[in-house]
């Protein structure tokens, strides 16, 4: 078991940028592509994802002075906010991880070939969205079997939900042949945003308000383009946080660059994914039936190509920090949570069809729920970290996963109810 865990951990430690090209190459060969085109597809996906990570890091670094301005107020909090990277890494150390991973893959193929489902989830690094609820259940209830069942069940739900949202995902983002299979966002953020939009549709005045990037460009001409919107948002954030002039300009230029570069990186990824998707559908029609179809399940980050997502992210970051002083009984300062703001906005924007006003309402509400729940479930989050062997030095800890992963929230509530 230790050897299997070591092998699994080594593969995951390669990271998405190294793992993706290999996965795409193997899939291409399975679906009948020649070695050269399959390798090229894998490289383009890896290159695009590497670039996407670099640009997201640029966004984080650009807004760091804004975060630092507010974090100076955040003294006296007693709970650690570890961030999703630490939570994800910790989830792979639970004893059943080497068993759960092959079961997840097997369940996906069973869904495709026996139940004619249409999603092949290649988002292996985001298996953490399944493993964390499983590890949480294991930590709270002491059952390995329960941990495995919950982990695999989450993976099945992710495939079914990914298939459900695929048409809207492809239509809005233009990502043909793909869907999002990131469990937390397709099972929580999208339904929540859909519900909020339905409520807004009932509110006179607000329901007619429609502000989107296309409208800005049409009305303002060149000054409504993404690069200028990013510059204005960045300068505004710099001014309200009393930054020096050089930081204000750097923030404006950084956000402007992100708004332009992210769509470019996504387009590079799509150059690799498109031929794989075409080969997969040809293979499916040959082996399953003429009406068979297969969509590639990918990371939510693919949706960051929409400029509205980055715009909402930049605005939501200081608001998220402000929740530390607004929500009663807050025990942690939400620095780690800031790393997931950009991913949270993707389905808020999609459900709102790019309407910036609606997208912001959905994004702010989503971040409020995430910060609130992560604070409410600190004891359960700490139990999760303890069972993974992570040394907290006797402190309490939490993470955004306990606010945006619906399975985690349900498990925590059940634990509270039954003790």
N, C-alpha and C positions, 0 to 999 in steps of 0.2 A: 504493500500500500504506500509506503514512504517513497519507494522508487517511482511509482506511478504519479504521486503527488509532485515529486521533484521534476519529472518530465513535463507534466502539465504546467507547472509554474514557470519552467524555462521557456516553454512556448509562449505563454502569455506575456512574460517579461520582454519578449521580442518587441512588443508594442504593435499597434495597428499599422504603422507605416512600414514595418518589416514583414508583418504577418499578412497584410492585405494582398500584396503582389503574389505571394505564394499561393494563397487561397484562390485568387482569381485565375492564376495559371492552371491549377489543378482542375478547377471547375471548367475552364475552357477546354482542356483535354478530354474531360469526361463528356462534355457536350459536343465533341467531334471537331473542335477547331484544330488547326495545325499548330505546331509548337511555336513558330515565329509570331503569328497573330495573337495567340494566347499569352505569350510572354509580354508582347507589347501592351496588350490590354491590362495585364497585371501591373506593369511598370507605370502606365498612365494613371491607374487608380492610386497606386502608392505615391507617385509624385504629387498628384492632386491633393491627396490626404495630408502629405507632409506640408505642402504649401498652406493648406487650410489650418493646420495646427499652428504654423508660424504666424499666420494672420490673426488667429484667435489670441495667441500669446501677445501679439502686438497690441490688440485691443486691451488686454489685461494690463499690460505695462503702461499704455497710454493713460488709462483711467486710474492708475495707481496713486498719483498725487491727490485725486479727488477722494479716493478711499482713505488715504492717510489723513486728510483734513478732518474727516468725520471720526476716524478711529482714535484720534487724540482724546475724544470725548468718552471713549469706551473703556474706561478703567473701572475696576471693581467687579467685573463679571467673573464668576467662579467656574463656569463650565467651558471646556475646550470645544472649539468648532474645528474639526479635523479636516473637512473637505472631502469631496467624493473620491479623490485619488487614494487617500488613505483607507477609506471605507472599502473601496473596490479591491485594493490589494489585500486587505485583511480578510475579505470574504473567501479568497482562494485558499486560505490556510485551514479551513474547517475540514474535518476528517473525511467527509463524504464528497468533497469537491471532485476527486478523480473518478468517482462513480457517477456523479450527477452529469458531468459534461458529456460522456458518450450517450447517456440516456436522453439528454436534450437533443443531440444530433439524430439519434434513432427516432425519437418522437416526431421530429420535423419530417423525416422521410416517410414515416408511417402516415402522417397527415397528407402528404403529397400523393403517395401512390395508392393508399387504401381509401382515403376520404376525399381525394381530388381537390385538395386545397392548393392555392396558387402561389404561396410564398416560400422561398428558400432563404432562411435567415443565415447570412454569412457574417453577421455582426458579432463575432465570437468574443471580442474584448468587452462587449457590453452584456455578456452573460452575468456580469456582476449584478445586473438588475434582477436576475433570478436567484442568484446565490445569496445575496444579502437578506432577502426575506426568509430563505431556507435556513441560513445561519442564525438569524434572529429567532426563529421558531425553535431551533435546536438549543440556543442559549437560554430561552425562557422556559421551555418545557422539557428539555433534556432528552429529546427523542431524535435519534439519527434518522429513523424511518420517516418521521414527520418532516424533517428538514429536506430529505430527498424528494418526497411527494410534493411539497410546496415549491421547491425549485423547478422541478419538471413541469408542474401545473402552470407556473408562471410563464414558462417557455411556450407552452401550448396556447395559452391565452394571448401571448404576444403575436404568435403567427396568425391566429384568428382575427385579432384586432388590426394587425398590419394589412391583412387582406381587405378588411372592411373599409379602411381609410385610403387604400391605394388609389382608387379613381380620383378622389379629391386631391390627394398628394400630387399625383401626376399632372392633373389639370392645373392646379394653382402654381406649383413650382416648375412645371415643364420637365420633370425628371422621368421621362418615359421608361418603362421597363423596370422601375424601382418602386419601393415603398419604404416606409420607416418601420423598423421592427424594434425600436428602443422602448422597452416595456413601460417604463414609468411615464413617458410623455404621451404615448398613444392610448393608455388606459386611464389617465387622470387629467393631464393638461388639455387634451383635445375635447373630451366630454365636458369638462368644466367650462371651457371657452365657448363651446357650442351652446351650452345652457345659458351662459351670460348673454350671448348674442340674441338668443330667443327672448330673454327678458328685455333687452334693449329695444327689440322690435315692438314692444308694447308701450314704450315710453315716448309720448309726443315730444317733438323737438329733438330729442337725442337720437331717435331712430332715423331722422332725416340727415343728421350730421354725417358728412362723408368727406374725409380728408385722407388722401393716399399719395404715394410718391408720383404716380402718373399725373394726378390732378395738379400737384405742385409744379411739375415740369411744364405742363400745359399752360398754367396761369403765369408762372414766373419766368418761363423760358429757360435760358441757360442757368439762371440762379435757382431754379427748382430742381436741378439735377442732383443726383446722389452726392457727388463730391462737395457741392456747396451746402447741402443740408448737413452733411457730416461736419463741415467746417463750422457752421453756425452753432450746431449742438455742442461741439467741443469747446468753442469759445465761451458759450453761455455757461457750461459747467465750470470752466476755469474761472470765470468772473465771479460766480456766486460762491465759490469756495476760496476766493481772495488769493488766487495764485499769482506769482510774478508774471510779467508779460511774456517771457520766453516760454514758460510752462503753458500759459494760455494758448499761445500759437502752436506749440508742440501737440497739445491735446486736440486742437482743431484739426491740424494736419493728420494726426494719427487716426482719428475717427473717419476723416475724409478718405484716407488711404484704405482703411478697412472696408468701407462701403464699396470701393471700386475693386479691391483685390479679392474679396471672398467670392463674388460671382465668377471671377476668372478661374479661381482654383476649383470651384465646383464644375465648371465647364470642362476642365482638364480631366477630372474624375469621370465625367460622363463620357468622354472619348474612350475610356477604357471599359466602362460598364455597359455601354450600348451594344457593342459586338457580343459581349457575354450574354446579355439579355436576349439578343436575336438568336444566338446559337442555342440557348436554353429552350426557347420556345419552339425552335425547329426540332430539337431533340424530344421535347415533350409531345409534340404532335405525332412524331414517328413512333414513340413507345407507349403513349398513353391514349391518344386519340386526336382526331383532327381539330377538335374544339378545345384541346388542352392549352393552358397558358401558365407561364411561370414568371413571377416577379421576384427580383432580388431584394431581400430585406437588408437595409443599410442603416447606418448611424443617423440620428436626428440632425447631426451637424451638416448633413447635405442640404438641409433647408435654410442654412444661414446665408445662402446666396441671395436671398431677398433683402434688399436694403432696409425694409421696414423692421426687420428683426434686429439689425444692429442699432437702428435709431431708437427702438424701444429699449434695448439693452442699456444704451448710454443713459437714458432718462431714468430707468428703473434702478440703477446701481445706487445712487444717493438716496433714493426713496427706500430701498431695501435696508440700507444702513440706518435710516431714520426710524425704522420699525423697532430697533433695539431700545429706543427711548419712548416709544409710543405704546408698545404691547406691555401690559402689566405683568410683573413677575419674571421678566426676561433674565435668564442666568448666563447667557452667552452673547458674545458680540459677533454678528454674522459676517465674518471675513471669509471663512471657507465657503459659505453659501454663495458668495459673489461669483464663484467660478462656474456656477450653473445657470446664472441669470440669462446668458445668451441662448442657451438651449431651451430654456423655459418659454422664451418668446416665440419660438418657431410655430407651435400649434395655436398660440394665441393669435398670431398673424394669419395663419391659414384659415382658422375658423371665422375670422373677421374679414376675410377676403381682401386683406391689405389695407383696410380702413384703419388709419393710424389712431384715431380717437378710440374706436372699439378695441383695437389691439392693445393700447396702453391700459385701458380699463381692465381687460382680461389679464394682462401681464402683472399689473400692480396687485390685483386680487390674488393671482397665483402665488406671487412672492410673499404676500401677507400670510396665506395659508401655510406655505412652506416654512417660513420663519416661526410662525405660531406653533405648528405641530412639532417641529424639531425641538422647540423649547419644552413642549408638553411631555414629550416622550424621551426626555433625557435619561431616566432610569433604565428604560428598555434599550436605548442606544448604547448605554454604558455596558449593559449585560452582553450585548452583541460584541462589542470590542473586547470585553474580558474573555469571552469564549473563544475568540480567535487568537488569544495569546498576546495581543498588543499591550505593551506596558504603558499604562496611563499614569503611573506614579501615584496611584491612590486617588486620582481626580475623577470627576465626572466628565463625560464627553458626549457630543452629538454630531449630527451631520445633516445636510439637506435631504439625504435619502429618506430620512424619517419624516419628511414633510411632503416629498413629491412622489414617493413610491407607494402606490395605493395598497399593495400587499403588506408593506411594512405598517402602514397606518391601521389596516384591519387587524393585523396580528397584535399590535400594541393595544388596541381597544378591547379585543377578546381577552388579552392577558389581564387588563384592568378589571374586566367584568367577572372573570372566574378566578382571579388571583393566581 
